[in-house]
Amino acid sequence: MQALNLRTTTRSGLSSSLRKINPFLSANLFLRSISTPAFANIKQLPPDPLFGISARSKADKRSPKVDLVLGAYRDNEGKPWILPSVKVAEELVKADPSYNHEYLAIDGFKTLTVAASKVALGAESSVFSENRIVSSQTLSGTGALHLAGVFLSKFYTGNISSVNADTTISSENRSKFYVSKPTWANHIQIFDSQGFDVKTYRYWNDASKTLDFEGYLEDINNAPSGSIFLLHSCAHNPTGLDPTPEQWIEILNTIKSKKHLAIFDTAYQGFASGDLTKDAWALRKGVEILDTPIVICQSFAKNTGMYGERVGALHVVLPETNEPLLSAIASQLKKITRSELSNPPAYGAKIVAQILSSPELSEQWNKDLVTMSGRINKMRALLRENLEKLNTPGTWNHITDQIGMFSFTGLKKEHVERLAEKHAIYLVGSGRISVAGLNENNVEYVAKAIDETIRHFESK
């Protein structure tokens, strides 16, 4: 048999040669069997859990169909909603005579980052008067988390008892990293990819559908001193269950006693309750209580509805004024950003900055937040009401006890599978639903489908 020179044979020539060898042999199948030394150990990964399920939903042609997977706000007709404040801000940005598409600074649009930090911490925070904060624009909250992960993996030494100028961070001495169980799946991927040993702290009590507060405190206490704890500022993802103010104070004081570093993932400020100040309570209390640096990862995807524009910020807050250290941190954040994306994107940043820097637009934005959070709370109430009207087995008060975009329903994997197969209702395997996917036209259908599904398995 004549040998094939795969380096010089063209695709069409290869197909022709293959047909001469065996007319039933597919060129594509043949190519898949070739081992390429440069990429010999690449394994095919499964689709992203969320986007994979959402893709199945989009491919499903049945009606009615309900997608409760992705965390994106929808109006009562199930359509994306452009916030009125965003519409006006966008027109103002484009009408500005100085509008252009030039590069931003490496650390982003200063008007945005300064205004964003004041949204998170409150304009009157002593952090600003004492010059204890450094900020950098990021690719939404995910980019902020990633930038934090890269920075902390290189420079965080709070867990090391003796540090000098020659101390370097490696897998041998890098801090333990704790996320809640459960948490947003991407948290684990982001920090695992930066070399952290990612562990979990107890959070959700599945039996009672409440916060496992004692387990939470116990895990903070048992973690090695100087560990890193990722906290959800509000509207915990995926459970929608937040600690009470009294519980937060105890959590923060326990973190302080162990000298842990807190990262606040602030993705839903204003979206959870409709009140920016209320939703920032835990974060601001953390700044007040903790005597270690605090990292804030801030997203404007949910609370402005600008999911695709990727507007976010990373803030590092020091416990005391140290200008040389702030400058050094800023320089390292710039170096990381420069090497990964050169400069952050400008368009969405300018729109959000316009909203935050205009009293009139800020007022409208606050109204928009009330509109979104109010509709979601209404859907929580209607889902619970319909389930209880049907006498669906179980208790359903946890749906209205939770807050924000998501609800941890308590449904099991088999329930989720039947809801998709029989009723064309799609949700995450953990039983988490995006409440924003519910509306007055489908909530009764969803409740009846949940009722049928639970009774189906209870009858077996």
N, C-alpha and C positions, 0 to 999 in steps of 0.2 A: 504494500500500500504506500502511495506517495505521501511523504510527510508534508504537513502544512506549516508554512512560515507565518506564525500569527503576528509577528512584528511588522511584516510588510504587506500582508494580504489585506486588501480593503474589505469593508463590510460586505459589499455586493459580491466581491470576488470570493470571500470566505463562504457566503451562502451558496454560491455556485459550486465551489469545491466540495462542500458538505453534501450537496444533493448528488454529486457524482459518486460519493462514498456510500451514501444511504439516502435515497430520495424521501424517506419518511423521518429523517432526523432533522429536528428544528435547530437552526443556528443559535437561537436564543438559549435553548436548553443546553447546547454544547458549551456555550460561553459561560453559563452559570457553573459548570463543573470545573472550570479552569481555576486553579489556585494562583492568586496574585500575591507574590511574596511581600510586596509593600503594604498590602492590606489583608494579610492572611487571617487575622483574628477578629475582624469586625463581625459582630453578631447583630442580626436583625432584632430591633426592639419592638415591643408592642406599641400601638398608637398611644398618644397621651390619653390618660383615663377620661378626662373631661371632653376634650375635643373629639376623641374617638367615638364616645357615646353620642355627642351632638351630631357628628357626621352620619351616624346610623339613623338618627331622628330625621335629619334632612332628607335622607334617601327613602324614608318610609312615606308612601303615597296615600296611606289610609286617612280617612277623615271620620270623626274628629281625631286630632293628634295634638299632644301637648308636650312641649320641651321645657323641662324644669331643671336643666343641667347647668348651663353657663350663667355666670354671674353678671348679667347685663340687664339694666332696667328696661322694662317695656310698659307702654301705656295700657289703658283698659281695652284697647283693640289688639293688643299683642304686638304693637309696632315700636321700633326704636323712637325715642323722644329727644329731639334737640331742645335743650333748655332755652327759654326765652332770653335769659341773661347771656348765654353763649351766642345766640344769633346776633344780638346787638353788638356784643364785644367784637365778634368776627368782622362785622361791617365797619366798625370804628377802626380796627387795626388796618384793614385794607384801604380805608379812606385817608389814613394818615399820610401826608406828603413825604414823610421820611421812610415809609414802608419799603422794605427791600428783602432780599433773600441772602444777605451776607452771612458769613459765619458768626456764630456767637462766641463769646470767650470760652475757654476750656471748661471753666466751672459754671458756665451757663449764663442765663439772662438774670442779671442782678436784681432787676425790679421784681421778677418772679420769686427768687429765692428769699429775698428779704421779706416780702409780703407773705410768702408761704410759711416762713418760720413764725411770723406773728399770728397767723391763723392757728398754728399748732399750739403755740405757747401762750398766746395772749399778748397784745401790744404792750401792756404794762409790766411784763415779766422782768424781773431783775437781771435775767440772763443778758438782756440787751444793754442795759445801763452799765453792767459790769463787764461787758465784752467777753462773754464766756461761750460763744457759739461760732461755729464755722459751718457753712452750707455749700452744697454743690448740687446743681441740677442733674437729674437722672432720667433714665428711660422708665418713667412711671415708678410704681412701688417695687416691681420686680427688679428694675435696674438699681434702685436704692438698696435693696437687700443684697444684690450681687456686689455692688461697690463696697458695702459694709463688710461683706464676707471676705473679699479680697484684702481689704485694709486690715481687718482684725486678724486674719490668718498670718499676716506678715508682722504685725506690730503689737498685738495685745499680749501683755505680760502680767496681767493682774493675778494670774494663778501661780506665778513663779515667786518663790519666797525670797530669792536673792538675785537681783538683776544688776548688771553692770554694762559698760559700753560694748562689751564683746558678746553679750547675750544675743543669740539668734533663735528664731522660732522654727521648730520642725515638728514632724509627727510625734516625736518623742516627748515634747514638752508643751504642745499646743493645748489650749484650754478645752475642756469638755463643753459641748454645745447642747442646750436643752430646748426642745419644742414641746408644746402641749400634745397630749394624746386624747383626741386626734388634732391634727392641724391641717392647714392648706398643704397639699402634697408637694407643691413646688418649694416650700420652705426646706424640706429635707434634701431635695436635689441640689438646691442652690448652695447650701452650706457643706454638704457632703463633697461636692465638687471642688471645694476650696480646702479640702484635707481635714475638716473637722470630724471628730467622732461624735455624730449626732445621736443624742439620747432623748428620751421622752420623760415628761413629768405628768402625773395623773391630773386629769381635768374633768372628763365626762363620766358620770356614773350611769351606766346603761340601764341598770335595773330601775332606778328612781327617776331617770331623765333629768338629773340635777347636777350641779357642780360637786365634784368630789373634793371639797375644800380641805378636809383633813389630809387626804392623800397629796394634794397640791403642796401644802405647807411642809409635809414630811419629806417630799422629794426635794424641795428647795433646801431644807436643812441637811439632807443626806448627800447632796452634791458636793464635790470638792470645792473648797473655798476659792473664790475668784473665777468660778465657771460663768458661762454666758447663758442668759435666759432670754428667749424670744417671747415677748408678751404681745397680745392683741389689745390695742388701745381701747377699742369698742367693737361691738358687733362681731364677736368671735366667729371665725371661719374654720370649720363648717357648722358649729353647733348653734350659733346665734345666742349663746348663753354667756352672759358677762357676770363677773363677781359684783356684789353690791359694794357701795362705797366703803362700808365698814370692813368687808372682806379685803378690798383693795389695800386699805391701810395696813392690815395685818400682813398681806402678801409682800408689800413694799418694805415693811420693817424687817421681815424675815430675810428678804434679799439683801438688805443693808447689813444685817448682822453677819452674813456670810461673805460680804464684800464681793458679791456677784456683779457682773456687768449686765445691765438691762438694755435690750433692743426693743423699742416700741414700733410694731408694725401698725402704721396709721393709714389704713386704706379706706375707712368708711366715715371719717369725721363729717358730721352734718347729715350724712345719709342715714345713719342709724335712727336718730330721734328727731331729726329736723332742726336740731339746735347745736351749732358748732361748739359752743362753750360747754354744754353738758357732755357732749361726746369726747371732749378733750380732758375731762375731769381726771381720769386715772393718770394720763400722761403728765399733766401739770402737777398733780400730787406727787408723782415720781420725781420730778425735778426738785420739788420742795423737800422730800424726805431723803432721797439717796445722796450719799457723799462720794460716789464713784461717777466716772463719766457716763453719759447716757447717749445712746444712738437712736435717732428717730428716722424711720423710713416712711416717707410720705407720698401718697398717690392722689392724683386728681382725676383718675379714670372714672370712679364711681360717682363722686359727688359733683362732677360737672358733666357726666355722660360722654366725656371725650375719650372713649376707650382706645380708639385707634391712633390718637395723637401722642400717646405715651409721655404724659407730663407728670413729673415727680421731683422729689428732692430728698437729699440725705443731709441730716443735721447732726453734728456732734457737739454735745453740750458738756462743758467741763464743770466740775464742782466748785472751782474757784478760778479767779483771773490768772491766766498764764499766757501772755501774748506770744512769747517765743514758741510755746508748744502749739498754740492755735495756728501760727504761721507754718510750722512744720507739718501739722496735719493737713492743712490746706494744700501744701506743696505736694504731699504724697497722694492726696485724692486727685489732684490735677494730673499727676504722672500716670496714675491708673487709667483715668478717663482718656487721656491723650493716646495711650497705647491701644485702647479698645475701641473707641468710637471717634476720637479726635475732638469733636465738638458735639454737644447735645443739639437736638433739633429745635428750630426756632418757632415754627408756626403756632403750634399748640401752646407753647410757653408764653408767647405774646398775647394770646387770647385770654389765658387764665390770669396773666398779670394785669390785663386791662380790667377784668372783673374785680380782682382783689384791690386794685388801686383807685377804683371809682366808687364813691359812696352810693351813687344811684344804682350802679350795677351790682354792688355787693348786697344792697337791699333786695333787688330782684332775685339774686342768687339765693338768698335766704328764703325767699318765698318759694323758689323752685325746689329747694331741699325739703321744705314742708310738704309740697305737693307729692314728691317721690316717696318720702317716708310715710306720709299719711295714707297713700294708696296701698303701700305694702302692709301697713298695720291693718288696714281694712280687709285685705285678702287673708291675713292670718285669722282674723276674727270670723270671716265667712267660712273658711275651711274648717275651723274648729266647730262652728255652729252646725254645719252640714253633717260632719262626722257624728256629733252628739245627737243630732236629730235622727240619724239612722241607727242609733245605738250601736255604733261600730265597736267591737270588742276592744278593750283597753281604755286608757285615759288620754285626753287630748289637750289638757290645759297647758302643757309644755309648749305648744305651738304659739300661744299668745304670751307665754312667759318669756319667750326668746325675743330677740330684736335684730333688726338689720335685714340684709338681703336673703339670708339662708335660714333654714330650719332643719334641725336634726329630728326627723319624724319618728325614729324608732323602728322603721320598717327594716326587715331583714333582706338578705341577698335574694332569697327565693321570692319574696314579695316584689322586689324591684324587677326581677326577670319576668314575672307574670304580668306586671303592669305594662311592660314594654311589648311582650308577645301577644297578649290578649286585648289590651286596651290602647295600645299606641301612646302610652304615657312614659316618658323617658326621664329618669333621674339617676343620680350617682349610686353605685353599688352599696355605699355606706348608709343609704336611706336619706341622704341630704337632698333637699329640694331648694331651688331658687324660687323664693316666694314671688319674685318679680314676674315669673312666668305665668302666674295665676291672674285671672281677670273675671269679671262678672259673667262672661260668656262660657267659661270652662270650669269654674271652681266647683260647681255642683257635680259635673261629670267626673272630675278628679276624685271628689269625696266618695261618690258611688263606686268608682273603680277600686279605690282603696278598701272600701267596705267589702266588696265582692272578693277581693284578693285575700284579705285577712280571714274571712269566713271560709273560703275555699280550703285554706291550709288547716284551719281549726277543725274542719269536718273530717279530716283524714286520720 
